[in-house]
Amino acid sequence: MALTAVALTTAILTALPAAVPASAVAAPAPPAGAAVGRPVAAPDWSTAVVDSTTARYTPSTIGGWSYPVGLYLYGQYLTYKRTHDPRYLTYIKSYVDRFVKSDGSIDQSFDSLDSMQAGRLLVVLHHETGQDRYRKAAKKIRDRLNTYPRTSDGGFWHADTSSRAHQLWADGVYMVNPFLVEYGKEFGDRAYTDDEAARQLAVYGSHLQVANGLLKHAYDESRTVSWADPQTGLAPEHWCRAVGWYSMAIVNVLDAIPANQTRRAQLLGILGRLAAGLEKYQDPASGRWFQVMDKGDRADNWTETSCSSMFTYALSRGAQQGYLDPHFATVARRGYEGVLAKLSVGADGRTNLADITVGTNVGDYAYYIARTRATNDFHGLGAFLIMNEQLRGD
């Protein structure tokens, strides 16, 4: 796909017909009078997605304190960092201020890893505003980890509940570890946070990664939950977004920890094996990845947009940073083009991102395949923005 286009302004977006495929928008004929061979500006799909989403929801209606909203707003923050559009940061602050009082108190128990992901926004707002209340709120998450339950080898349980006891879900590493390394950098706590984040990625990887390089969705140390293999404790399938969460988290942590960190070589090994698996199981037709990753030959399987964005980001960043062989940048480029093919613009001028699986528990093949394929779900929008900010200029 050629990724060149007439500069995407609000007026042009509004004028586009309904459901124009991204591929059609991305490579129009040059504007009248343009010099032959002169490159034209690519659409800024990040600002288009942010403007569309903030038009659909106010900071009060976008949803409660949750990881999907936190993921999306972190992607919006990355867009703000590039564009410096003050509206984007003001929106994030208005959302967070619904939950954080002026004295820094926040009415969250942080009894699950999922509930911690939006804590990244607390670190962001402290960095941007200097207001101490965001530090105090973020510290509640940091302090909760002192008593948070763990497996025998130190992995954080997915949640402090009987239904999640002794379980590691690949999703969970993204919910807490990027927050941890960013917290440590912002507040001078890196001696703990860098080591803990690396430890969590290593423990999770040691249990969940199998011979094909991919990770199983989850692991139950007690081997008592219905989905756990009685010998290994592993869930039966490679669900794509669970693996996507892990892929983004390991790159984020590698970016943050020092070169001499004791677990760095182990993490690089996990990422290298994962990248090889991602290349193997990438759909050659679309460039995306399947909902159940290693069973793309089944007629009812389908390519999922949020995980495809996550893998694209991780492979691109890994190649850029030297964690992976440079050829993985080409694998990422195929993924990027595949995700852009799922982006369209409606008659209202707003973007629509399709084929995003809704929130998902651990299950079997039939369960994953039957999950709702949503449009503009925050899991997909957030992953898209993170991906697009990584690849839009490469």
Secondary structure as GFF3:
##gff-version 3
##sequence-region A 1 394
A	DSSP	alpha_helix	10	15	.	.	.	ID=ss1
A	DSSP	beta_strand	20	21	.	.	.	ID=ss2
A	DSSP	alpha_helix	22	26	.	.	.	ID=ss3
A	DSSP	alpha_helix	45	56	.	.	.	ID=ss4
A	DSSP	alpha_helix	67	83	.	.	.	ID=ss5
A	DSSP	alpha_helix	86	96	.	.	.	ID=ss6
A	DSSP	three_ten_helix	114	116	.	.	.	ID=ss7
A	DSSP	alpha_helix	119	129	.	.	.	ID=ss8
A	DSSP	alpha_helix	132	144	.	.	.	ID=ss9
A	DSSP	three_ten_helix	162	164	.	.	.	ID=ss10
A	DSSP	beta_strand	167	169	.	.	.	ID=ss11
A	DSSP	alpha_helix	172	187	.	.	.	ID=ss12
A	DSSP	alpha_helix	190	208	.	.	.	ID=ss13
A	DSSP	beta_strand	218	220	.	.	.	ID=ss14
A	DSSP	alpha_helix	240	256	.	.	.	ID=ss15
A	DSSP	alpha_helix	264	281	.	.	.	ID=ss16
A	DSSP	beta_strand	289	290	.	.	.	ID=ss17
A	DSSP	beta_strand	303	304	.	.	.	ID=ss18
A	DSSP	alpha_helix	305	321	.	.	.	ID=ss19
A	DSSP	alpha_helix	328	340	.	.	.	ID=ss20
A	DSSP	beta_strand	343	345	.	.	.	ID=ss21
A	DSSP	beta_strand	351	353	.	.	.	ID=ss22
A	DSSP	beta_strand	356	357	.	.	.	ID=ss23
A	DSSP	alpha_helix	365	369	.	.	.	ID=ss24
A	DSSP	beta_strand	373	374	.	.	.	ID=ss25
A	DSSP	alpha_helix	378	391	.	.	.	ID=ss26
###
